[in-house]
């Protein structure tokens, strides 16, 4: 089902000093930063350079975050013609969602697991690069 982002929650510019609830999605307001979509895992502040999307609780907010991620780059390249994204631009973003909350939860669990695997692999790559760097330094002494 296609829905407008504005139908899923309140969209506004982040306010300095405000503490946002976990589950808030925040999106970069500069089109040149394409793909700048984040999920707030725990209550906290968000820089004012972002727009916030606070959901109404009808759907899994992490699922909506992933749905926004899947559409964001295509949307920004297709519809944004100027330097910055406006709140009205974000409100008009159309995303595909599944309305069954159990399916949403299942998708979120699988995508979170993939993210965890990716983070582990990135740590391994970082460690191997450091081992290589250290070995090269020792080799050239």
C-alpha positions, 0 to 999 in steps of 0.5 A: 500500500502506498502512503504519504509520509505525512499520513504516518506521523508528525513531520517537523524541523528538529528543535534544538534542546528538545528530547525526542522519543526513541523511534523518531526518524530524522532526515537530512534537509540538504538534498546534497547529503542524499541518503541521510536518514537515521533512526533514534534508538533511544530518547535523545536530542536531534540536531536542527539540520534534520527534519523529524518524523514522529509516528502515531504508533499505528505501525512499527516505527523501525519498519517505517524507517526501513521503508523510508530508506528504501525510497529515499534515494530514488525520491530525492533524485526524482523530485528534488530540484533545489539544494534543500529539502523542505518539510512540504517535500518530505510530507509528499514522500510516498512510501510502500508499506505492509499494514500487517504489524506481524509482517512489519515486525518480522521484516524489522527483525531480519533487517536488524539481523543483517545490520548486525552482521554488517557491523561485525564484518566492518569491525573485522575488516577494520581489525585486518586493516590495522594488522596489515598496517602494523605488519607493513610498518614493521616490514619497512623498519 
